[in-house]
Amino acid sequence: AQSVTQLDSQVPVFEEAPVELRCNYSSSVSVYLFWYVQYPNQGLQLLLKYLSGSTLVKGINGFEAEFNKSQTSFHLRKPSVHISDTAEYFCAVSVDNAGNMLTFGGGTRLMVKP
Amino acid sequence: EPEVTQTPSHQVTQMGQEVILRCVPISNHLYFYWYRQILGQKVEFLVSFYNNEISEKSEIFDDQFSVERPDGSNFTLKIRSTKLEDSAMYFCASRSRYGNTEAFFGQGTRLTVV
């Protein structure tokens, strides 16, 4: 079985500051990693995913994440956030590269303040 | 841009009543999913559906739950006799059969059982 832990339930940050949202996972088998974002009253939208290759993955809206196998982490970063980045962010894992049967973390609410 | 749509956005039902949550997946997608998120908890996988049958289901998806693709466009989740603990946000998702494409999620239906 897999599990995902997002260590911070809320992250307040000022506009134009950098941000890191933390994600750790555990699994007895190899997994594929995903970050989803949920804006208010909208569905989950894929930000980025790690399937293989370079451990630094770039996604939409200027976000990137780094897969660290030894630390079983997949932290999400953005060098400069905007007010519009205020949303809930979910880290997820899957045992197949198509993202079937995603196991989600608890989510991190990013609150960008002016 | 194509999107997954779910109706209704909010449903209130009495305990013991049957409820049907509706989803219109993206056209030409062939994999369909239901997830749920109880308030304050993680998003949890319920069921995946392909080729008119369930391909995977979680332990949450017991005999009270069923899924159907009644007319080739809608994808429904039925809860036969709702319990208070079924109150949650239910997300539908669909995925193309081609390549390692991600699942696209709907905006969710908030089910409140009273």
Interface residues (C-beta under 8 A of the other chain):
Chain A: V4 F34 Y36 N41 Q42 G43 L44 Q45 L46 K49 L51 F90 A92 N97 A98 G99 N100 M101 L102 T103 F104 G105 G106 G107
Chain B: E3 V4 Y31 Y33 Y35 Q41 K42 V43 E44 F45 S48 S55 E56 S58 F91 A93 R95 N100 T101 E102 A103 F104 F105 G106 Q107 G108
